C-alpha cells in the first residue's frame, strides 16, 4: 500500500513538472470612455489605422511550467478605428461630415504584448499596448505616442477571459489617452 501511494505521489509530481500547454484566443475591442460634449468640426475627419504586428500577442510560462500562447481573433486595426470614431462622435464631432480637405488622423498600433517571467513559483506578467498617431489638420502636423502598461502577478495559469479583460482594459486606456489629448481636440475643432 505504501508503494502504491509513493508511486501515485511521484506520478502526480511528474505531471505537474511536465506542465501543460494551451492556446488562448482573445478579442481586442477597446471601449472609449469620454464625456459627451458639443464639439464640432469644420472638416471631414479621416481616421486610418495600421500595424505591422501579427495576431500573436505573446506567451505565458508559469512557475509550475504551464505554457500558453496568446493570439487575437479579430482585426485589432478595425476595432481601434471603430473605438476612436465612436469616441469622437460622443464628443460631438461628425467625422463623416464637413468640407475637404479632410483632417487626417493616422493611428499605428506599435505594441500589443503579453510577456511573462518566473520569479520562484510566482509568475510576473507585463502587458503593453501602444499607439503612434499623426494628425494633419489646419496646415499643421501633430505627432504623439500613447501607451499603457500593467504588471500582474499570479501562481497558476490565468484564464483566457482574464487575459482578454486585462488586454482590453489596457487598449481602452490607450485609446482614451488619445481621445483626451487637448492638441488632438484643438486641431479637429
Protein Blocks (a to p, Z undefined) as FASTA:
>chain_A
ZZmmmmmmmmmmmmmmnopaddddddddddddddddfbdcfbdcddddddfbdfbfbdcd
dfkopacddddfbdfklmmmmmmmmmmmmnopafkgccddddddddddfbdcdddddehj
bccddddddddddddeehiacddddddddddddfbdcdfklmmmmmmmmmmmmmmmmmmm
mklmmmmZZ
